[in-house]
Amino acid sequence: MRIIVACVAFALLACETGRPVAYSLRKEAGTDCVNYCGELGMQMSAVVIIANMTGCVCEPKSGKQAAAGGPAAATGGAVAAVLAAQAAQQQQQAAQPHR
């Protein structure tokens, strides 16, 4: 019986919920991405929204031959970088004493 009580207590006390993310997309995000991609000699193919950050996915202009999976691979790398930054931020917040 003690084991069951210990398991239930552990399950209830070990859980921590994250803070909800309130984010509103700036209306200029698409225009900014078009400009950023244009400066690189590319065209915008998507705006990426992850947590409370936005990013741009650029791809070569239609006249150039694109590598297979290029934009998708770039997006995957961007997602990984943002998730790593978010995890580091959460660890820092967890290490700080709660008020």
C-alpha positions as CSV (number, residue, x, y, z in Angstrom):
1,M,0.0,0.0,0.0
2,R,2.9,2.4,0.8
3,I,4.3,1.9,-2.7
4,I,1.0,2.9,-4.3
5,V,0.7,6.0,-2.1
6,A,4.4,6.9,-2.9
7,C,3.9,6.4,-6.6
8,V,0.7,8.6,-6.6
9,A,2.4,11.3,-4.5
10,F,5.4,11.3,-6.8
11,A,3.3,11.5,-9.9
12,L,1.3,14.4,-8.5
13,L,4.3,16.4,-7.2
14,A,6.7,15.7,-10.1
15,C,4.6,17.4,-12.7
16,E,5.1,21.0,-13.7
17,T,3.2,22.8,-16.3
18,G,4.8,25.3,-18.6
19,R,3.6,28.9,-19.0
20,P,1.3,29.5,-21.9
21,V,2.7,31.4,-24.7
22,A,0.8,34.5,-25.7
23,Y,2.0,35.7,-29.1
24,S,0.5,37.9,-31.7
25,L,1.9,37.8,-35.2
26,R,3.1,41.1,-36.5
27,K,1.3,42.0,-39.7
28,E,4.7,43.1,-41.1
29,A,6.3,39.7,-40.7
30,G,5.5,38.6,-44.3
31,T,6.8,41.9,-45.8
32,D,9.9,41.6,-43.6
33,C,10.6,38.1,-44.9
34,V,10.1,39.1,-48.5
35,N,12.7,41.9,-48.0
36,Y,15.2,39.6,-46.1
37,C,15.0,36.9,-48.8
38,G,15.3,39.6,-51.5
39,E,18.5,40.9,-50.0
40,L,19.9,37.3,-50.2
41,G,18.9,37.0,-53.9
42,M,16.1,34.5,-53.0
43,Q,12.4,34.5,-52.8
44,M,10.3,33.9,-49.7
45,S,8.4,30.6,-49.5
46,A,7.0,30.7,-46.0
47,V,6.9,32.5,-42.6
48,V,7.6,30.1,-39.7
49,I,6.0,30.7,-36.3
50,I,7.5,28.8,-33.4
51,A,6.6,29.6,-29.8
52,N,7.0,33.4,-29.6
53,M,9.3,33.8,-32.5
54,T,8.9,34.2,-36.3
55,G,11.3,33.2,-39.0
56,C,11.5,33.2,-42.8
57,V,12.0,30.3,-45.2
58,C,13.8,31.5,-48.4
59,E,14.4,29.5,-51.5
60,P,16.3,30.1,-54.7
61,K,14.4,32.1,-57.3
62,S,12.6,30.0,-59.9
63,G,15.3,30.4,-62.5
64,K,17.8,28.6,-60.3
65,Q,17.9,24.9,-59.7
66,A,17.0,24.1,-56.1
67,A,18.5,21.2,-54.2
68,A,15.9,18.5,-53.3
69,G,14.6,19.3,-49.8
70,G,16.5,22.5,-49.5
71,P,13.8,24.7,-48.0
72,A,12.6,21.8,-45.8
73,A,16.1,21.1,-44.5
74,A,16.6,24.8,-43.8
75,T,13.3,24.9,-41.9
76,G,14.2,21.9,-39.9
77,G,17.5,23.5,-38.9
78,A,15.7,26.7,-37.9
79,V,13.2,24.7,-35.8
80,A,16.0,22.8,-34.1
81,A,17.8,26.0,-33.2
82,V,14.7,27.7,-31.8
83,L,13.7,24.6,-29.8
84,A,17.3,24.5,-28.3
85,A,17.1,28.2,-27.4
86,Q,13.7,27.7,-25.8
87,A,14.9,24.6,-23.8
88,A,17.9,26.7,-22.5
89,Q,15.5,29.5,-21.5
90,Q,13.3,27.1,-19.7
91,Q,16.2,25.5,-17.8
92,Q,17.4,29.0,-16.7
93,Q,13.9,29.8,-15.5
94,A,13.7,26.5,-13.6
95,A,17.0,27.2,-11.9
96,Q,15.8,30.5,-10.6
97,P,14.0,30.5,-7.3
98,H,10.2,30.8,-7.6
99,R,8.6,33.8,-6.1
